[in-house]
Amino acid sequence: MKLYLISQTENDDLDTYGAVVCAIDETQARNMNPDTGKPMTKKDWNNRERMWCSSPKQVVVEYLGKTQKEREPGVICGDFRTYLEN
């Protein structure tokens, strides 16, 4: 398994997510819900009250490395931004 940092810049105010996730590949990471670790559904992407971006194209994926042990795909560490950075 591989580790990725997923983020987005579409919603850059308060109350948005970012996460380090474990995934088979970049596509799986890009489509992962940063809160639950489950695959995003069409309904999730279209949710107007979302705290994430509106499409997989908006997700920024950065490869971090490989895991030493086999793991299930999911969120390793999530961040829910509740403050503004200066």
N, C-alpha and C positions, 0 to 999 in steps of 0.2 A: 504494500500500500504506500501511497504517497501523501505528503502533507502539503497543503496549500493555504495561503492567506487569501480570503475572499473579502472584497470591499466594494464600495460603489460611491460615485460622486453625484449621482442624480438627486438624492435626498441628503443634503449636507447640513441640515439643521440638527436640532436636538432630537432625541428618540429615534435613532437609527442603529442598525447592527453592523458588525464586522465580526469575522471569526477565522480561526485556524481550524481547518477541516481535514479529515482523513478520507481519501477518495481513490478510486481505481485510476482515474485520469482527470484531466482538466475539465472535460465535459461534465462529468459527474459532480465535480466541485462547483462548477458554474451554476448548476441547476439545484444545488443543495440549499435548503432553507437554513439560514444562519442561526436561527433560534432553535429549531427542532432537529436539524440534521437530516430530515426527510426530504425526498424530492419535491421541488416546487410543482404545483399543479397549475393548469391554466387559470383556475379561479384565484389562486394565490397571486399570480402575476398581474391579474386584472383588478385586484382589491384596491380600491381608491384610498383606503385607510391604512395601507401597508407602511411598514417602517423599513422598507427595502426598496429596491428599484423596480421598474416596470417591465423589464425583459432581461433574458439572459445576456443579451448584447451589452447591457449596461454594467454587468458584473466584471470587476477587475480581479483577475486570478494571478497570483504569484506563487510559483513553485518554490517550496522551502526545502524539500529533501524526502528521503524514504524513511519509513518506520523500521525499527530493528525487529519487531515482532509483528505477526499478522494481526490485524485489527479489523473490526467491522467498520464500514463507512459511517461517518458521523462527525459531529462537532467535537473538537478536542477542547477548545477554549473560545468562548464567545464574549463579545463586548457590546453592551448596549449603551450607547453614548447618551449620557444625560447631562452633559456639560458642554460649554463652548470652549474650544481651544483658542488661545490668543496667538 
